[in-house]
Amino acid sequence: MTERLQYERILIKLSGECCGSPGGAGVDPAACASVADEVLPVAKLGAQVAIVVGAGNMIRGRDL
């Protein structure tokens, strides 16, 4: 039996902190890989997946 997706397009909005390094500055490749590992099975089902990662603290100047 073939799975049918309820949604063909999915938008995921993540906090910038989800991809941050443990020290709080920069991007942690392992954290990004973890997110990708969670999204990949959905994409393999045929869904178009877009990910928006926030950077509000950088934009507001807190981390610059």
PyMOL Python script that loads the backbone (N, CA, C, O; Angstrom):
from pymol import cmd

cmd.read_pdbstr("""\
ATOM      1  N   MET A   1       0.845  -1.182   0.000  1.00  0.00           N
ATOM      2  CA  MET A   1       0.000   0.000   0.000  1.00  0.00           C
ATOM      3  C   MET A   1       0.890   1.246   0.000  1.00  0.00           C
ATOM      4  O   MET A   1       1.820   1.348   0.800  1.00  0.00           O
ATOM      5  N   THR A   2       0.607   2.170  -0.881  1.00  0.00           N
ATOM      6  CA  THR A   2       1.386   3.389  -0.990  1.00  0.00           C
ATOM      7  C   THR A   2       0.831   4.449  -0.043  1.00  0.00           C
ATOM      8  O   THR A   2      -0.375   4.687   0.022  1.00  0.00           O
ATOM      9  N   GLU A   3       1.755   5.081   0.693  1.00  0.00           N
ATOM     10  CA  GLU A   3       1.318   6.163   1.590  1.00  0.00           C
ATOM     11  C   GLU A   3       0.940   7.376   0.773  1.00  0.00           C
ATOM     12  O   GLU A   3       1.624   7.730  -0.188  1.00  0.00           O
ATOM     13  N   ARG A   4      -0.144   8.008   1.155  1.00  0.00           N
ATOM     14  CA  ARG A   4      -0.554   9.262   0.519  1.00  0.00           C
ATOM     15  C   ARG A   4      -0.333  10.370   1.520  1.00  0.00           C
ATOM     16  O   ARG A   4      -0.768  10.294   2.669  1.00  0.00           O
ATOM     17  N   LEU A   5       0.346  11.395   1.066  1.00  0.00           N
ATOM     18  CA  LEU A   5       0.619  12.526   1.935  1.00  0.00           C
ATOM     19  C   LEU A   5      -0.596  13.437   2.023  1.00  0.00           C
ATOM     20  O   LEU A   5      -1.273  13.689   1.027  1.00  0.00           O
ATOM     21  N   GLN A   6      -0.858  13.920   3.215  1.00  0.00           N
ATOM     22  CA  GLN A   6      -1.947  14.876   3.383  1.00  0.00           C
ATOM     23  C   GLN A   6      -1.553  16.220   2.781  1.00  0.00           C
ATOM     24  O   GLN A   6      -2.389  16.930   2.222  1.00  0.00           O
ATOM     25  N   TYR A   7      -0.264  16.565   2.900  1.00  0.00           N
ATOM     26  CA  TYR A   7       0.245  17.828   2.368  1.00  0.00           C
ATOM     27  C   TYR A   7       1.400  17.537   1.430  1.00  0.00           C
ATOM     28  O   TYR A   7       2.264  16.721   1.750  1.00  0.00           O
ATOM     29  N   GLU A   8       1.432  18.188   0.281  1.00  0.00           N
ATOM     30  CA  GLU A   8       2.514  17.992  -0.678  1.00  0.00           C
ATOM     31  C   GLU A   8       3.643  18.987  -0.460  1.00  0.00           C
ATOM     32  O   GLU A   8       4.782  18.737  -0.854  1.00  0.00           O
ATOM     33  N   ARG A   9       3.331  20.108   0.164  1.00  0.00           N
ATOM     34  CA  ARG A   9       4.338  21.134   0.454  1.00  0.00           C
ATOM     35  C   ARG A   9       4.294  21.455   1.939  1.00  0.00           C
ATOM     36  O   ARG A   9       3.230  21.647   2.528  1.00  0.00           O
ATOM     37  N   ILE A  10       5.485  21.508   2.523  1.00  0.00           N
ATOM     38  CA  ILE A  10       5.578  21.742   3.964  1.00  0.00           C
ATOM     39  C   ILE A  10       6.590  22.844   4.210  1.00  0.00           C
ATOM     40  O   ILE A  10       7.689  22.824   3.656  1.00  0.00           O
ATOM     41  N   LEU A  11       6.217  23.806   5.044  1.00  0.00           N
ATOM     42  CA  LEU A  11       7.126  24.871   5.464  1.00  0.00           C
ATOM     43  C   LEU A  11       7.407  24.681   6.944  1.00  0.00           C
ATOM     44  O   LEU A  11       6.487  24.625   7.759  1.00  0.00           O
ATOM     45  N   ILE A  12       8.683  24.584   7.284  1.00  0.00           N
ATOM     46  CA  ILE A  12       9.095  24.414   8.671  1.00  0.00           C
ATOM     47  C   ILE A  12       9.843  25.668   9.090  1.00  0.00           C
ATOM     48  O   ILE A  12      10.819  26.049   8.444  1.00  0.00           O
ATOM     49  N   LYS A  13       9.402  26.310  10.154  1.00  0.00           N
ATOM     50  CA  LYS A  13      10.068  27.500  10.676  1.00  0.00           C
ATOM     51  C   LYS A  13      10.767  27.098  11.968  1.00  0.00           C
ATOM     52  O   LYS A  13      10.127  26.641  12.916  1.00  0.00           O
ATOM     53  N   LEU A  14      12.079  27.272  11.998  1.00  0.00           N
ATOM     54  CA  LEU A  14      12.871  26.902  13.162  1.00  0.00           C
ATOM     55  C   LEU A  14      13.528  28.130  13.775  1.00  0.00           C
ATOM     56  O   LEU A  14      13.849  29.094  13.081  1.00  0.00           O
ATOM     57  N   SER A  15      13.715  28.078  15.052  1.00  0.00           N
ATOM     58  CA  SER A  15      14.482  29.115  15.728  1.00  0.00           C
ATOM     59  C   SER A  15      15.938  28.981  15.304  1.00  0.00           C
ATOM     60  O   SER A  15      16.413  27.867  15.087  1.00  0.00           O
ATOM     61  N   GLY A  16      16.642  30.076  15.184  1.00  0.00           N
ATOM     62  CA  GLY A  16      18.054  30.038  14.852  1.00  0.00           C
ATOM     63  C   GLY A  16      18.858  29.276  15.890  1.00  0.00           C
ATOM     64  O   GLY A  16      19.918  28.728  15.586  1.00  0.00           O
ATOM     65  N   GLU A  17      18.353  29.243  17.109  1.00  0.00           N
ATOM     66  CA  GLU A  17      19.059  28.549  18.182  1.00  0.00           C
ATOM     67  C   GLU A  17      19.121  27.046  17.961  1.00  0.00           C
ATOM     68  O   GLU A  17      19.998  26.383  18.514  1.00  0.00           O
ATOM     69  N   CYS A  18      18.216  26.495  17.168  1.00  0.00           N
ATOM     70  CA  CYS A  18      18.225  25.045  16.933  1.00  0.00           C
ATOM     71  C   CYS A  18      19.460  24.624  16.155  1.00  0.00           C
ATOM     72  O   CYS A  18      19.850  23.458  16.213  1.00  0.00           O
ATOM     73  N   CYS A  19      20.076  25.528  15.440  1.00  0.00           N
ATOM     74  CA  CYS A  19      21.276  25.208  14.656  1.00  0.00           C
ATOM     75  C   CYS A  19      22.524  25.820  15.262  1.00  0.00           C
ATOM     76  O   CYS A  19      23.599  25.770  14.664  1.00  0.00           O
ATOM     77  N   GLY A  20      22.387  26.394  16.436  1.00  0.00           N
ATOM     78  CA  GLY A  20      23.513  27.055  17.071  1.00  0.00           C
ATOM     79  C   GLY A  20      24.474  26.102  17.740  1.00  0.00           C
ATOM     80  O   GLY A  20      24.130  24.967  18.072  1.00  0.00           O
ATOM     81  N   SER A  21      25.675  26.582  17.930  1.00  0.00           N
ATOM     82  CA  SER A  21      26.679  25.784  18.620  1.00  0.00           C
ATOM     83  C   SER A  21      26.411  25.822  20.123  1.00  0.00           C
ATOM     84  O   SER A  21      25.740  26.733  20.607  1.00  0.00           O
ATOM     85  N   PRO A  22      26.926  24.849  20.861  1.00  0.00           N
ATOM     86  CA  PRO A  22      26.702  24.813  22.311  1.00  0.00           C
ATOM     87  C   PRO A  22      27.163  26.086  23.021  1.00  0.00           C
ATOM     88  O   PRO A  22      26.578  26.458  24.039  1.00  0.00           O
ATOM     89  N   GLY A  23      28.178  26.752  22.522  1.00  0.00           N
ATOM     90  CA  GLY A  23      28.669  27.985  23.137  1.00  0.00           C
ATOM     91  C   GLY A  23      27.797  29.187  22.857  1.00  0.00           C
ATOM     92  O   GLY A  23      27.977  30.242  23.465  1.00  0.00           O
ATOM     93  N   GLY A  24      26.845  29.041  21.934  1.00  0.00           N
ATOM     94  CA  GLY A  24      25.912  30.123  21.647  1.00  0.00           C
ATOM     95  C   GLY A  24      26.309  31.016  20.493  1.00  0.00           C
ATOM     96  O   GLY A  24      25.579  31.956  20.179  1.00  0.00           O
ATOM     97  N   ALA A  25      27.449  30.762  19.841  1.00  0.00           N
ATOM     98  CA  ALA A  25      27.864  31.586  18.708  1.00  0.00           C
ATOM     99  C   ALA A  25      28.166  30.673  17.523  1.00  0.00           C
ATOM    100  O   ALA A  25      28.804  29.632  17.674  1.00  0.00           O
ATOM    101  N   GLY A  26      27.709  31.066  16.370  1.00  0.00           N
ATOM    102  CA  GLY A  26      27.992  30.291  15.178  1.00  0.00           C
ATOM    103  C   GLY A  26      26.983  29.185  14.934  1.00  0.00           C
ATOM    104  O   GLY A  26      25.995  29.038  15.652  1.00  0.00           O
ATOM    105  N   VAL A  27      27.267  28.416  13.898  1.00  0.00           N
ATOM    106  CA  VAL A  27      26.386  27.328  13.479  1.00  0.00           C
ATOM    107  C   VAL A  27      27.085  26.004  13.781  1.00  0.00           C
ATOM    108  O   VAL A  27      28.267  25.831  13.482  1.00  0.00           O
ATOM    109  N   ASP A  28      26.353  25.089  14.367  1.00  0.00           N
ATOM    110  CA  ASP A  28      26.879  23.774  14.700  1.00  0.00           C
ATOM    111  C   ASP A  28      26.487  22.797  13.591  1.00  0.00           C
ATOM    112  O   ASP A  28      25.303  22.500  13.428  1.00  0.00           O
ATOM    113  N   PRO A  29      27.461  22.292  12.824  1.00  0.00           N
ATOM    114  CA  PRO A  29      27.138  21.363  11.742  1.00  0.00           C
ATOM    115  C   PRO A  29      26.396  20.113  12.226  1.00  0.00           C
ATOM    116  O   PRO A  29      25.539  19.595  11.511  1.00  0.00           O
ATOM    117  N   ALA A  30      26.707  19.629  13.416  1.00  0.00           N
ATOM    118  CA  ALA A  30      26.018  18.440  13.935  1.00  0.00           C
ATOM    119  C   ALA A  30      24.549  18.735  14.201  1.00  0.00           C
ATOM    120  O   ALA A  30      23.695  17.881  13.962  1.00  0.00           O
ATOM    121  N   ALA A  31      24.243  19.930  14.691  1.00  0.00           N
ATOM    122  CA  ALA A  31      22.852  20.308  14.936  1.00  0.00           C
ATOM    123  C   ALA A  31      22.089  20.416  13.618  1.00  0.00           C
ATOM    124  O   ALA A  31      20.937  19.991  13.529  1.00  0.00           O
ATOM    125  N   CYS A  32      22.730  20.983  12.594  1.00  0.00           N
ATOM    126  CA  CYS A  32      22.089  21.091  11.281  1.00  0.00           C
ATOM    127  C   CYS A  32      21.868  19.705  10.676  1.00  0.00           C
ATOM    128  O   CYS A  32      20.833  19.452  10.060  1.00  0.00           O
ATOM    129  N   ALA A  33      22.836  18.815  10.851  1.00  0.00           N
ATOM    130  CA  ALA A  33      22.696  17.447  10.344  1.00  0.00           C
ATOM    131  C   ALA A  33      21.549  16.728  11.041  1.00  0.00           C
ATOM    132  O   ALA A  33      20.841  15.935  10.420  1.00  0.00           O
ATOM    133  N   SER A  34      21.363  17.001  12.322  1.00  0.00           N
ATOM    134  CA  SER A  34      20.261  16.392  13.066  1.00  0.00           C
ATOM    135  C   SER A  34      18.910  16.837  12.512  1.00  0.00           C
ATOM    136  O   SER A  34      17.992  16.030  12.373  1.00  0.00           O
ATOM    137  N   VAL A  35      18.797  18.120  12.199  1.00  0.00           N
ATOM    138  CA  VAL A  35      17.564  18.635  11.599  1.00  0.00           C
ATOM    139  C   VAL A  35      17.337  17.973  10.240  1.00  0.00           C
ATOM    140  O   VAL A  35      16.223  17.555   9.925  1.00  0.00           O
ATOM    141  N   ALA A  36      18.389  17.882   9.448  1.00  0.00           N
ATOM    142  CA  ALA A  36      18.273  17.261   8.130  1.00  0.00           C
ATOM    143  C   ALA A  36      17.846  15.797   8.241  1.00  0.00           C
ATOM    144  O   ALA A  36      17.053  15.316   7.432  1.00  0.00           O
ATOM    145  N   ASP A  37      18.372  15.094   9.240  1.00  0.00           N
ATOM    146  CA  ASP A  37      18.000  13.690   9.445  1.00  0.00           C
ATOM    147  C   ASP A  37      16.516  13.538   9.761  1.00  0.00           C
ATOM    148  O   ASP A  37      15.905  12.529   9.409  1.00  0.00           O
ATOM    149  N   GLU A  38      15.940  14.527  10.419  1.00  0.00           N
ATOM    150  CA  GLU A  38      14.507  14.484  10.743  1.00  0.00           C
ATOM    151  C   GLU A  38      13.639  14.812   9.528  1.00  0.00           C
ATOM    152  O   GLU A  38      12.538  14.278   9.389  1.00  0.00           O
ATOM    153  N   VAL A  39      14.128  15.681   8.656  1.00  0.00           N
ATOM    154  CA  VAL A  39      13.343  16.141   7.510  1.00  0.00           C
ATOM    155  C   VAL A  39      13.450  15.183   6.325  1.00  0.00           C
ATOM    156  O   VAL A  39      12.499  15.049   5.555  1.00  0.00           O
ATOM    157  N   LEU A  40      14.572  14.531   6.172  1.00  0.00           N
ATOM    158  CA  LEU A  40      14.818  13.688   5.009  1.00  0.00           C
ATOM    159  C   LEU A  40      13.748  12.626   4.761  1.00  0.00           C
ATOM    160  O   LEU A  40      13.331  12.460   3.615  1.00  0.00           O
ATOM    161  N   PRO A  41      13.288  11.905   5.773  1.00  0.00           N
ATOM    162  CA  PRO A  41      12.246  10.901   5.497  1.00  0.00           C
ATOM    163  C   PRO A  41      10.964  11.492   4.912  1.00  0.00           C
ATOM    164  O   PRO A  41      10.304  10.851   4.095  1.00  0.00           O
ATOM    165  N   VAL A  42      10.616  12.682   5.316  1.00  0.00           N
ATOM    166  CA  VAL A  42       9.416  13.340   4.780  1.00  0.00           C
ATOM    167  C   VAL A  42       9.638  13.713   3.324  1.00  0.00           C
ATOM    168  O   VAL A  42       8.748  13.536   2.492  1.00  0.00           O
ATOM    169  N   ALA A  43      10.822  14.228   3.016  1.00  0.00           N
ATOM    170  CA  ALA A  43      11.136  14.580   1.630  1.00  0.00           C
ATOM    171  C   ALA A  43      11.156  13.337   0.748  1.00  0.00           C
ATOM    172  O   ALA A  43      10.745  13.392  -0.411  1.00  0.00           O
ATOM    173  N   LYS A  44      11.628  12.224   1.285  1.00  0.00           N
ATOM    174  CA  LYS A  44      11.671  10.985   0.509  1.00  0.00           C
ATOM    175  C   LYS A  44      10.278  10.444   0.199  1.00  0.00           C
ATOM    176  O   LYS A  44      10.106   9.668  -0.741  1.00  0.00           O
ATOM    177  N   LEU A  45       9.291  10.847   0.981  1.00  0.00           N
ATOM    178  CA  LEU A  45       7.904  10.471   0.692  1.00  0.00           C
ATOM    179  C   LEU A  45       7.328  11.266  -0.469  1.00  0.00           C
ATOM    180  O   LEU A  45       6.253  10.945  -0.977  1.00  0.00           O
ATOM    181  N   GLY A  46       8.046  12.305  -0.888  1.00  0.00           N
ATOM    182  CA  GLY A  46       7.603  13.095  -2.029  1.00  0.00           C
ATOM    183  C   GLY A  46       7.159  14.506  -1.693  1.00  0.00           C
ATOM    184  O   GLY A  46       6.765  15.254  -2.589  1.00  0.00           O
ATOM    185  N   ALA A  47       7.212  14.884  -0.437  1.00  0.00           N
ATOM    186  CA  ALA A  47       6.803  16.236  -0.060  1.00  0.00           C
ATOM    187  C   ALA A  47       7.894  17.237  -0.423  1.00  0.00           C
ATOM    188  O   ALA A  47       9.084  16.934  -0.337  1.00  0.00           O
ATOM    189  N   GLN A  48       7.481  18.415  -0.823  1.00  0.00           N
ATOM    190  CA  GLN A  48       8.412  19.514  -1.010  1.00  0.00           C
ATOM    191  C   GLN A  48       8.555  20.189   0.350  1.00  0.00           C
ATOM    192  O   GLN A  48       7.568  20.643   0.929  1.00  0.00           O
ATOM    193  N   VAL A  49       9.773  20.254   0.854  1.00  0.00           N
ATOM    194  CA  VAL A  49      10.007  20.776   2.196  1.00  0.00           C
ATOM    195  C   VAL A  49      10.868  22.030   2.107  1.00  0.00           C
ATOM    196  O   VAL A  49      11.942  22.016   1.505  1.00  0.00           O
ATOM    197  N   ALA A  50      10.393  23.102   2.705  1.00  0.00           N
ATOM    198  CA  ALA A  50      11.166  24.340   2.818  1.00  0.00           C
ATOM    199  C   ALA A  50      11.413  24.595   4.296  1.00  0.00           C
ATOM    200  O   ALA A  50      10.528  24.395   5.127  1.00  0.00           O
ATOM    201  N   ILE A  51      12.623  25.039   4.616  1.00  0.00           N
ATOM    202  CA  ILE A  51      12.974  25.325   6.007  1.00  0.00           C
ATOM    203  C   ILE A  51      13.402  26.774   6.107  1.00  0.00           C
ATOM    204  O   ILE A  51      14.275  27.225   5.366  1.00  0.00           O
ATOM    205  N   VAL A  52      12.790  27.500   7.020  1.00  0.00           N
ATOM    206  CA  VAL A  52      13.154  28.881   7.312  1.00  0.00           C
ATOM    207  C   VAL A  52      13.777  28.883   8.699  1.00  0.00           C
ATOM    208  O   VAL A  52      13.157  28.444   9.668  1.00  0.00           O
ATOM    209  N   VAL A  53      15.000  29.377   8.788  1.00  0.00           N
ATOM    210  CA  VAL A  53      15.686  29.434  10.070  1.00  0.00           C
ATOM    211  C   VAL A  53      15.779  30.890  10.496  1.00  0.00           C
ATOM    212  O   VAL A  53      16.299  31.731   9.763  1.00  0.00           O
ATOM    213  N   GLY A  54      15.273  31.178  11.679  1.00  0.00           N
ATOM    214  CA  GLY A  54      15.291  32.540  12.193  1.00  0.00           C
ATOM    215  C   GLY A  54      16.685  32.980  12.584  1.00  0.00           C
ATOM    216  O   GLY A  54      17.574  32.159  12.811  1.00  0.00           O
ATOM    217  N   ALA A  55      16.858  34.265  12.659  1.00  0.00           N
ATOM    218  CA  ALA A  55      18.119  34.860  13.103  1.00  0.00           C
ATOM    219  C   ALA A  55      17.817  36.185  13.774  1.00  0.00           C
ATOM    220  O   ALA A  55      18.556  37.158  13.624  1.00  0.00           O
ATOM    221  N   GLY A  56      16.721  36.209  14.515  1.00  0.00           N
ATOM    222  CA  GLY A  56      16.251  37.455  15.108  1.00  0.00           C
ATOM    223  C   GLY A  56      17.270  38.150  15.980  1.00  0.00           C
ATOM    224  O   GLY A  56      17.402  39.372  15.909  1.00  0.00           O
ATOM    225  N   ASN A  57      17.993  37.413  16.801  1.00  0.00           N
ATOM    226  CA  ASN A  57      18.968  38.046  17.681  1.00  0.00           C
ATOM    227  C   ASN A  57      20.105  38.676  16.884  1.00  0.00           C
ATOM    228  O   ASN A  57      20.619  39.727  17.264  1.00  0.00           O
ATOM    229  N   MET A  58      20.498  38.045  15.789  1.00  0.00           N
ATOM    230  CA  MET A  58      21.546  38.636  14.955  1.00  0.00           C
ATOM    231  C   MET A  58      21.035  39.883  14.263  1.00  0.00           C
ATOM    232  O   MET A  58      21.739  40.889  14.178  1.00  0.00           O
ATOM    233  N   ILE A  59      19.819  39.815  13.772  1.00  0.00           N
ATOM    234  CA  ILE A  59      19.242  40.964  13.077  1.00  0.00           C
ATOM    235  C   ILE A  59      19.103  42.145  14.018  1.00  0.00           C
ATOM    236  O   ILE A  59      19.367  43.285  13.637  1.00  0.00           O
ATOM    237  N   ARG A  60      18.689  41.873  15.251  1.00  0.00           N
ATOM    238  CA  ARG A  60      18.511  42.950  16.225  1.00  0.00           C
ATOM    239  C   ARG A  60      19.833  43.412  16.828  1.00  0.00           C
ATOM    240  O   ARG A  60      19.855  44.374  17.595  1.00  0.00           O
ATOM    241  N   GLY A  61      20.930  42.747  16.496  1.00  0.00           N
ATOM    242  CA  GLY A  61      22.240  43.219  16.922  1.00  0.00           C
ATOM    243  C   GLY A  61      22.757  42.634  18.215  1.00  0.00           C
ATOM    244  O   GLY A  61      23.840  43.005  18.668  1.00  0.00           O
ATOM    245  N   ARG A  62      22.019  41.738  18.813  1.00  0.00           N
ATOM    246  CA  ARG A  62      22.469  41.190  20.090  1.00  0.00           C
ATOM    247  C   ARG A  62      23.761  40.415  19.953  1.00  0.00           C
ATOM    248  O   ARG A  62      24.626  40.492  20.826  1.00  0.00           O
ATOM    249  N   ASP A  63      23.907  39.659  18.858  1.00  0.00           N
ATOM    250  CA  ASP A  63      25.048  38.771  18.716  1.00  0.00           C
ATOM    251  C   ASP A  63      26.101  39.284  17.743  1.00  0.00           C
ATOM    252  O   ASP A  63      27.029  38.546  17.413  1.00  0.00           O
ATOM    253  N   LEU A  64      25.990  40.508  17.278  1.00  0.00           N
ATOM    254  CA  LEU A  64      26.979  41.018  16.330  1.00  0.00           C
ATOM    255  C   LEU A  64      28.218  41.548  17.013  1.00  0.00           C
ATOM    256  O   LEU A  64      29.142  42.012  16.345  1.00  0.00           O
TER     257      LEU A  64
END
""", "prot")
cmd.dss("prot")
cmd.show_as("cartoon", "prot")
cmd.util.cbc("prot")
cmd.orient("prot")
